[in-house]
Amino acid sequence: MLNELTRDEAVVNGTERVVDGKDCVYYEGYWIRRYDISRNTFRDKRTLIDQMTKRVFHHTEPGINTPG
């Protein structure tokens, strides 16, 4: 589905679309998932940082240089 979107039309960086039921933003040839922050509180920011850290480091072994 993603290839069909980018093949048929020129997509500009920053274009927002719902792809496979998820909010995404197009940037440099990739559809990147977009996350909303509901409130501007420390707890919500900390939760977002924890979720992003898990996604970034999910493929690495836990150790001294891995956050969390």
C-alpha positions in Angstrom: 0.0 0.0 0.0 2.8 2.5 0.8 4.5 1.9 -2.5 1.2 2.6 -4.3 0.9 6.0 -2.6 4.4 7.2 -3.4 4.5 5.7 -6.9 1.4 7.4 -8.3 1.9 10.9 -7.0 4.6 13.2 -5.8 4.4 13.4 -2.0 5.8 16.5 -0.2 7.8 16.2 3.0 5.4 16.9 6.0 2.3 15.4 4.3 0.1 13.7 6.9 -2.0 10.7 6.1 -3.6 7.7 7.8 -1.7 4.6 6.6 -3.0 1.2 7.7 -5.1 2.9 10.3 -2.2 4.8 11.9 -1.4 8.5 11.7 1.8 9.0 9.6 3.9 11.8 8.3 5.9 11.5 5.0 9.6 12.5 5.3 12.4 11.8 2.8 10.8 8.7 1.2 9.4 7.2 4.4 6.0 7.2 6.2 6.8 7.8 9.9 4.3 7.1 12.6 3.1 10.2 14.4 2.2 10.3 18.1 0.1 12.9 19.8 0.8 14.2 23.3 -2.4 14.7 25.1 -1.3 17.1 27.8 1.8 19.1 28.6 2.7 17.4 31.9 5.9 15.8 33.1 4.1 12.4 33.4 2.9 12.4 29.8 6.3 13.5 28.5 8.0 10.7 30.6 5.6 8.1 29.2 6.3 9.2 25.6 10.1 9.1 26.2 9.8 5.6 27.6 7.7 4.4 24.7 10.1 5.9 22.1 13.1 4.4 23.9 11.6 0.9 23.8 10.9 1.2 20.1 14.5 2.5 19.3 16.3 -0.1 21.5 14.0 -3.1 21.0 16.6 -4.9 18.9 19.6 -4.5 21.2 20.6 -6.7 24.2 20.1 -5.1 27.6 23.4 -3.9 29.0 25.5 -1.1 30.4 25.1 1.1 27.3 21.3 0.5 26.7 19.0 3.1 28.3 16.2 1.8 30.6 
